[in-house]
Amino acid sequence: MRNILDHFRAIGIVGLAKNTGKTTTLNYLIEQYQQETLGLTSIGLDGETLDQVNFLPKPKIVVYPKMVIATATSCLKHSTAKIDVFLTTNFQTALGPIIIGKVIEEGTIMLAGPTTNRDMNSLLAMLKTYTTKLFVDGAFNRMTFSSMAELDGIILATGAAFSPKMEDTVDKTAFIVHLFNAKSPENVMEIEGSMMIKTARETYVNHLKSIDWFENTIRRMKDKVEFIYIKGAITQRLMNLILDTRDEHITLLIDDPSKMLVHHSWMHAIRALKLNIQVIKPIPLLWITINPWSPTGEGYDQDLFYHALSDVIDIHVDNIKRLENT
């Protein structure tokens, strides 16, 4: 994977759910790139000994000398690595201000990043001045993807912790890959309002993002819908209204992949109607890592899981534990 990742400077590592192997993936990448001037921070809290949701033991994030770390002040008390703090930022969190420091002695680190999108993007921009490679620990949520402006690519860790049914995890992962494969529009179109619907003859605009307006407008239209823009989240109700038109080849423009808040089971309808999803802020999904183990004990056969995913997505898939043993 180094041949691919070498070309991307700031990479976010996100987990599809808790315990899908995100920290294991991050530790593997740190080992691979520790000879570079490597930077590390987190969107949210990570590196704690016990998961704060299910209280199960978690793998710790291991860091090495010369790495640059950005984390909340209080996290240093729970870290074994020795950090030389050279900057205390103005970014405040419940765990204290965010500091930036250099690792001077190997050990483990607890990470906590800023709590606002603006601060997160500002911190990532600052870290780029001190590093040649930057890894950002995150979760598959809207906070992570609201901070995409400074990220060049995403790695997704998926696994059995998402669902006891392997087909559900495969379908969800494939759906995410489909969204991240969405391109930005080739022809720049002037976007108006929070909602915009176009036919060949008319353009309808709403500035308040009213679902009732959207429903009333789209139901009374007689012409085929050609283009829809919706600012912010695409909810199940909105998607249902779009698909209920039964119009094929509609272009749906969204802000970024995280805004598609619909269940992955809708993928068959999206494909059947050839809905063309485009994004204003695309970001490449670079790599899928898999964890067939589940904390509930209902894991998957690792070979079946690997092949089930590889058969339906066009992104490289790896089992990190197997890579570590090669």
Steps between C-alpha positions, in 0.01 A plus 500: 500500500793738541509561125149648524523677836836660422323748273267632771624725777210529747299181544204433728454152646137433591314200636161388373414423864675446832746208495530471122879534514562873464772522766666182373506655152642826638777317689590307185529824303713662770741206478512533122570874500697558819809598303318809375417814697163359597216698659209358697177635645141395553147613423348417835663282768712193431782308660318434828556164670132408507244585235279775644185339355531128571793506751694232314883511487632695201834484320717798592647745252879460497716798400872542434766772534477794256126455446292814552189460716200728549278410793321647801717586801332254738573212263871527572437370853360178351781454247827315552685669213717796597390812313688828468218756477604795285163666439180543700222600262185702562283199413310414818344162589346345811840333553692826482662695216647318202878484513747415224814314598777275374543143623840461664447156653297206360175410673122512474288810450143602570363730231226761519448768240302823470123496538407737218544459126676837466753419773559153357575632153724772644691243706554273200632796300742579785620140524586498132767763568685258732452168319540323167222249567191538716260237634170606653311257719123527463167324500244452226287797595415845377761673716777309323380589155426860585877519557585366156627830361855428617492124428625352174355150539318258728569145618198303623523221758201269476417181684274261684438744785268691266248215470475131585388446137792511262281600205389813688859608558592427138198694371570798727866509402413474130250784539767723657743415220231595246453840668872569517537409134259781415662776294458874503301652212691539174297806403484771764138588572386797702341364815223701659346462843499199731288293263494514123301290253546531123308364205569575135269803519484619861721561805350491851694644796442499874728692738389346830540126437136411558419133446133593464592743220707229333219246524233737370719620216619163381152343517333768285768502230396367162840515331774245562736600781856537371695655788463535876723680749443462874717679754593297806364158588309274260252329729302185429188710443676717243644198321160335495350809334776502238465132418119523497521713186609185314702728274821342379837674470431777751818676612501548878763747620599485869764680706715197588461122545415526871174681423336184362317382813301219345512128568728296277204283395392788274794430272296270276244775432775757436654268244167400344411863427859583401512787751818695427638616836757780480679682779628855539789392727624159379766316695661172389446182697846344478489170684266261682629304800298219651458352845303173501501492883209634706493578875168312519671183380294488179783551255539405135716252315785728394540352153128515423485858622802604294366347179144625557631857518756465221230370266280811531739794542786633291722619785788299642401289803739368766482315829747697715571209732612296202718785374666526839596132482654516152 
